[in-house]
Amino acid sequence: MSSEYAIEMLNITKRFPGIVANDNITLQLKKGEIHALLGENGAGKSTLMSVLFGMYQPEEGVIKKDGNVVHIKDPNDANALGIGMVHQHFKLVECFTVLDNIILGAETTKFGGLLEKNEARKKVLALSEKYGLSVDPDAKIEDITVGMQQRTEILKMLYRDNEILIFDEPTAVLTPQEISELMQIMKNLVKEGKSILFISHKLNEIMEVADRCSVLRKGKYIGTVETSKTTPADLSAMMVGRNVNFHVEKSEMKKGDVVFSVEHLTVASKSHKKNAVNDVSLVVHAGEIVCIAGIDGNGQSELVYGITGLEPIASGKIFLKGKDITHLSIRKKVESGMGHIPEDRHKHGLVLDYSLENNIILQTYYKPEFCNTGFMRKDAIRNYSDKMIENYDIRSGQGSITQARAMSGGNQQKAIVGREIDRDPDLLIAVQPTRGLDVGAIEGVHKHLIAQRDKGKAVLLVSLELDEVMDVPDRILVMYEGEIVGEFDPKKVTQEELGLYMAGAKRMEYNGK
C-alpha cells in the first residue's frame, strides 16, 4: 500500500546543550504539495529540516519516506533518498563556476577520473530551461547576485533528481522580482511532481504558495492548517503566541540639522567597468529615517561599503556632524558616532567562532569599562552581555557564552542590532536590518529604529523589502545603476510608482540636498 505522504517525521526530538530545539514534533508532507514550516527565529525550523537532511541525528522519533521507515545518517543518505535542501546561508564555493558548484559531489568522469562536463552542461541547461531558472554556467559564484546563487542551489537539487525539496528561508536575500519568480518556480516544480517543504516567516508568501502550513513555537509543534482556510493574522498569532501589529507606529518627524552628508561619492565596481556608485550625494538630518530603496545589485551595498570604510572610494567626501570623515579608519569612523548593521552578518557582523559576549563588545573591548591595563574585565563584559540579551530578546542555548555560530540567524541579527544601537551612535546605518527575522522580531527592530529617530539620531536604512520601504522611513531615495534616480515621501507614493523608478523606467533630477 503506497502512502499519501512523501515524508513523515514522527515524534522527533533533538537536543543541544541547554536547549531542546525540537520537542516531540510531527510533520507530514503530502506528495505533490508545498508545505510551509512557520515559526519565530530559533523555533526549531532549520534544526528539524537539518534532521531530515541528515545533518543532525534526532534523540527520539522516526522518519518515513513513502510509508517506510528510513535512517538518514548524513546528507549523502538524504540525497540517495531523493531529498535536497537549499540552505538559508548558501553552501557554494565562491571561486568555482555555477556549473562546477552544481555538479560538485555528483561528477561524471571518464578515462580514469577526467571530468566529463559536456553532458553535465547539457543537463543543467535543459533543467534551467524546463523550470525557468536562467543562469550562466560559466560565471563564478563570487561575481553573481544572490538571486542567481539561489538558482544555482535549486539546480544543484534538480541535477541530483531530488524529489523532496527543502527550501530554508529561500526569500530572505531576494528582491521582490526574484521572490515572485521563485514562487512561480516552486509552483512549476510541484506541477512536475516534486514535493516541497518551505521554511519561511513571511506570511504573505506562505499564503501565496503553500497548500498547508505547520507552525512551531519554541521547539514545540503548535498545529497544521490549510492556508486557504486561514489568515495571516491567525498564523502570526499561532507563531508568536500573541497578536502582532503589522503596521509601524510612529509619531510625526521632528527634523533637525543635517547630521550626515555624502558629496559626489564614487565607488568603483569589482565586476564591471562602470562605477558601482556614480557621483552620489545625499543628506540625513537629525530625527529622520532616510531609506535607500532599489533592486539588489544597483550599488546600495557599495555605497554603504564606501561610507563605512569597507571598500575604498574613488572620489567624493563624507561628513558626520560637520566633520570630514572620508579617509578615517573604520575604528575612527565608529568613534566619530557611526553605527553599522551590515547586510552580511557572517562576513561583516560577527566573528562566528567567538562567544556571544565577545561579539557584543567587538567595537568597545578596548574601552576602560571592559579593559584594565590590557586585561579584559570578564565580569563587566558578562554583565553587559547578559543585560543586552534581556533588552534585545536574544535567544541562545547557553546565554552569553554561546558560540555565535550555534545561534539561529535571526538571533545573530538581534545581537548585531542590539550592539550597534546600544553604542548610541549619531548616525545608524542599517542595511537589511530585518533580513531573516520573524514578524515579532521585525516589529521589535522597527521600534528600535524609530526610537533612535525620536531621540534625534540620523538613520540611513537600506532595504529590499517594499513593505519596510513604505512603512518605516520619512524619506525614500531610489537607487538605480549606481545613481539616485528619485526622492519620495512614503505617504504620497505607491509601490507601483517606486517599482518604475527601481526598474529604471523613470527618473527625476536629484541634487542630494
N, C-alpha and C positions, 0 to 999 in steps of 0.2 A: 504494500500500500504506500503510495507516494504521499509525502506530507505537503500541506499547502504552504508551509513555511520553508523558506530558503535557509534561514539561520534561526536557531533558538538559543538564547543564553539564559540558562535556568538557575536561579538562586546563586548568582555569582557574588562572592565576597573577596575583596582584595584589600590587604592592609599594608600600610607603610609605617615607619617609626612615628608614633604619636598621632596617627590618624587612620580611620577606616575610610578608604577612598570610595569603595563600593560595598554597600551593606545589604546583602541578600537581594540583588537586583535581577529581575527577569525582563528580558527584551525579546520580542518575536518579530522577525522581518518576513513579511509575505513575499512570495515570488512576484517579481514584476511591479513592486511598489517603491515609492520614495518614502522612507520612514524617517522623520526628523527626531533628533535627540536634543532636547532643550534643557537648559539648566544654567544657574549662575556660574561665574568663574569659580573653579575649584569644587564644583558639584560632583565631579567624578566622571564627566562625559568622555574626556580624552583617555582617562585610565581604562574605562570599560572597553573602548574601541581598541586600545593597546593590548588588552587581554584577548580580544577576538583576533587581533593580528599577530598574536604570539610573542609580543614584546615583553609581556608580563605573564606570570602563571598565577591563576587565582588560588586562594587558600581553600575555597569551597565552591561547589557548583559544577555544572556540566555545560558543554556546548554541543549542539546538534546541528548537522547540516543535512538538509533533505530528510529529516526524521531520524538520522543515525548519529550516535554519539561519536564525536571526533576529539582527538588530542592534538592541540596546536602548540608545539614546543618552541617554535621560532617563526619568524616571518617567511622562511622558505616553506615550512609546512602550510602556512596560510596561503601562499601563492599556489602551492600544489593543489590546494582545495578550491582554487579559483577566487580567493579573497584578496583584494587590492586596497591600498589606502593612500590617500593624498593627505599628508600631514599638515598641521597648522603652520609649522615652520618647514618650508620645503627641504627635502633631502636630495639636493642636487650638487654635483661637483662643478664649482664655479668656472674652472678653466677648461672644462670639457664642452664639446658642442652639444646641441639639442639631441642629435641622433645618438651620440655616444652615451648620453645620460639615459636615453630611452632603452637602449639595449644592454646597459650595464648589468651584469649578473645573469643575462639571458642571451649571451652572444652565440651566434652560429660561427663555427670555424671550419676550415678546410686545410688539407695538407699539413698535418702536424701542428695545428694551433694558429694558423693565419686567420685573421678576422675576415669574415665574409660580410661586407657591408652593403653590397648592391641589393641583395634580397631584402635585407632589413630596411633599407631606404624605401624600397618599393612598398613594403608592408606599411611603414609609417605614413607615407604619402597617401596610400589608399585609405588608411584609418582616418587620417586628418580630413580627407575629402568626405568620407562617409558620415562623420559626426560633426562636421563644421568646425574643426579645430585647426585653423590655419597656423602653421609655424614654419620657420626657416630652419631646416635640419642642420645647416652648416653654421648657424650663428652660435657664438659662445654664450653660455648662460649669463656670465657677468655683464654682457652687453645688451641683454633684452629686458623688457619690462616684466614686472611681477605677474601681470596677466598672462604673458607668454610663458613664463616659468610654470605657471599653474597648468596651462595647456600641456606643457611637456610632462608634468606629473600625471595628468589624466591619460595621455598617450602611453606612458610607461605601463599603466594598469591594463589598457586595452591591448597593448603589444603582447602582454602575457596571457591574453584571453581570459582575464578575470571576469567572473560572473557577478560577484558581490563586490560592490564598490563603496568604500568608506570615504566620505569627504569630511575632514575635520576643519571646521571653520573656514570653508573654502572662499568665502567672500570678504574675509577680514581685510585683505590687501588690494581689493579690486575697485576700479572706477564704476560709476553707475552703469555705463555702457557695457563694460565687461561683465558686470553682475547679470544684466538681462541676457547677455549671450550665454553665460554659464547656465542660467535657468533653462534656456532653450536646449542646451547641450544635454542637461540632465534628463529633460523630457524625452529627447531623442534616444538616449541610452536605454531608458526604460521601455520605449517602443520596440527596441531591438532585443528585449528580453532580459536586460540586466536588472538587478535589484540594488537599490541604493540606500545606504544609511548616511544621513546628512546631519552632522552636528552644527548647531547654529544657536545664536541668541538674538538673531534678527527676526522679529516676529512676522514682519510683512513678507519676508522671503519664505518662511515656513508656510504661511497661509497661501502663498502663490504656488509652490511646487509640491508640498508634501501631501501624501494621502492620509497618513496618520502621524501622530506626534506623541512620543513618550517623554515625560518630564521627570527630571531628577532634582532633588534638593538636598544639599549637604550629604551626598553619598547615598541617599535613600531614594527608592522608587516611589513616585507620587501617583502616577497613573498614565494611561494611554487614551488619547481622544482622536476622533476623526476630525480633520481640520475643517471639513465642510460644515460641521455642526458646532463649531466653537468660534470665539472671537479673540483678537489679540489681547484684550484686557483680561479675559478669563485665563489665557495661557500665562500672561505675566504674573497674575496673582498666584497661579499654581507654582510658578517657578521661584518667585521671591517670597511668597508667603504673606504678601501684603499688596495693596493696590499701588501702582506706580503712576506718577504723574509724567505723561509723555511730553507735556509742553513745558518749556523752560520759563520759570517765573523770574522776571527781573523788573526793577524799577526804571524810571526814566534816567537816561545817561546824564551825568554831571561832568561835562567835558572840561578838562583843564588845559594847561600849557602843553606844548609839544615835549614829549619825553624822549622819543626815539625818532631818528630820521636817517634815511638812506638816500644818497645823492648819486645818480648816474652810475649805479653799480653794474659791473660787467663781470661775469664768471665764464671762463672757457669751458667747452664741453669735452668730456673724455671720449665720447663715442663718435662724434662727427665734427665737421669743420665749423659749423655755425656755433655761435656762443650759446651756452645753456641759459645764461641770464644776460639780457642785452639792454644796457642803459636804463636800468630800473631805478625810479625814485619813489619814495613813499614816506609818510609820516604817521606816527601813532601818538595820540595825546594821552595825558593822564586821564584815568576814568573811562577809557574807551577800549572796546574789543574790536580789532580790525581782523577780518578773515580773508586769507588768500585762498580763493577757490580756483579749481581748474581740473582738467583731466590729468591723471598721473603722467609724469614724464614731460611736463611743459615748463620745467625749470624751477618749480617750487622747492624741490629738495636742494638744488644747487644754490638757490637764493639763501636758504637757511644755512647751508654749509659755509657760504661766503660770509654771512653776518656773524656766525658763531665762531669762525676760525677753523672749521674742519677742512675747508678747501681754500687754496689761495685765490685771491680775486685779481682780475686783470686790471681793473681801474675802478674808480669811484671812491666815495667816502661814507663812513658810518659814524653817526653821532648818538651818544647816550647822555641825557641830561646836559646837553651843550658841549660835552667833551668829545674830542675826536678819538674814537677807539679803533679806527680802521686797522691799525697794524699791531694792536696789543696781542699778547699771548692769550690762549684760552683762559688760563687761570686769572690773568689780569682783567679779562672781559667779565668773568664771573664775579670778581671782586668789585668791579665797577657797577654791579647791580643787574646783571643779566642772568635769567634762569632759562633753562632749555629742556623741554620734554622732547627727546628725539624721536624720529619716526621708526628707527630700527632699534628696538630696546635691547636686543642682544649685542649688536655691534657697537652702539654708541651710548647705551644707557646703563648697562650693568657689567660687572665682572662676574660671570656666571659661576665661577668656582669659589667666589668669596661668600661669606655668610651674609645674611640679610643686613645685620647691623653694620658690617663693614661697607656694604654698598650704600647704606644710608648716609655715611659720613665721607663718601668719596671726595667731595669738594671741600670738606671742612676739617679733615682729620688733623691738619697741622695747626689748627686754631687752639688757643690756650685752654678752652673748655674741654678739649679732647686729647690734648698733648701737653706733657710737662717735661721740659728739658730733654726732648727727643723720645720720651717714653709715652706710649699710648695709655690713656686713663680708661681702663677697661670698664670700670663701674659706671663712669659717666656716659660712655658710649652705649652700654647695655640699657641704662635708664632712659636715655634719649630714644633709642630704638624701640623700646617697649612702649613708650609714650606715642611714637609715630604709628606703631602697629594698631594701637587703640584708636587714635584720632582718624586714621585713614582706612580702617577696617581691612587691614592687610592680613589675609588668612594663610597660615603656613603650618606645617605639621609640628615643628619644634620651636616656633616663635623666632626670637632674634638670632638664634644660632643655625636656623635652617639655611642650607646652601641655596643660593638664588636659583640655581639650575633645577632644584627639586620643586619649585613653586609653579603654580599654573600661570599661563601667560597673562591673564587678567590681573592676578595678584602681583606679578612682577611689575606690571604697568602702574598699579596703585602705589607701589613702593617708590617708583620714579616720580610720579605726580606729587606724592607727599614730600619727598626730599626737596624737589625744586620749589614748591610753594612755601615750604616751611622756612626756607632761607630768606623769604620776604623780599624778592627781587623787585626793582623798579620796573623792569621790562620782563615779562614772561613770554617766551616763545614756545608755543605748544603745537607740535606737529602730530597730527592724527592722535590726539590725546586719548580718544575713546576707542581706538582700534582694538578689536578683540574683547571688548568689555560687554557685560550683560546690561539689560535695561536699568537695573538697580544701581549698578556701578557707574553707568553713563550719567544717570541723574546726579550722582554724587560729584563726579568730575565737573559737570556743567555748573553745579552750585559753587564749587571751589573757584572756577574761572570767574564767575560773576562776583563772588566775594572779593577777589583781587581787584576787579574793575571798580567795585563800590568803595574800596579802600583808597582809590585814586591811583592805582597802578595802571601801567600800559600793558595790554595783552595783544600779542600777534598770534593769531590762530591760523594754522594751515590745515585744511580738511578736504577730504574727498567725499564726505558724506553729505549729500544735498540737504537732508533734514537738519543736520547740525549747522550747515552753512546758512540756512534760512532762519534758524531759531536762536542761535547764541550771540552772533556779533551785532555791533551797532553800525558797522560799515563793511561792505564786501568789495574786495578788489579781485577781478578775474585775470588770471594769467594764461596766456596762450603763446606757445613757441617762444618762451623766454621774455615776453613783454607783458606789461599790464595793459589790457585792452578795454577795461571798463571799471567804473566805480558805481556802486549801487547802495541804496538804502533797503535793507531786507524787508522793511514794512511795505515798500512800494514796488517790489519786483517779484515776478513769478519765476518758478523753477524753469519753466519753458524758455523764458527770456534769457535767464542765466545760461541755460544749456546752449543757446545760439552763440553766445559770446565764448563759452568754454570750447565749443567746437570750431571756432574761428570763422563762423558765418557772419558775425557782426563785430564791429569795434568802434570805440569812441576815443577822442583825444583825452589823454590823462597826463597832467603835468606833475603829479606827485605831491601837490600841496594840500 
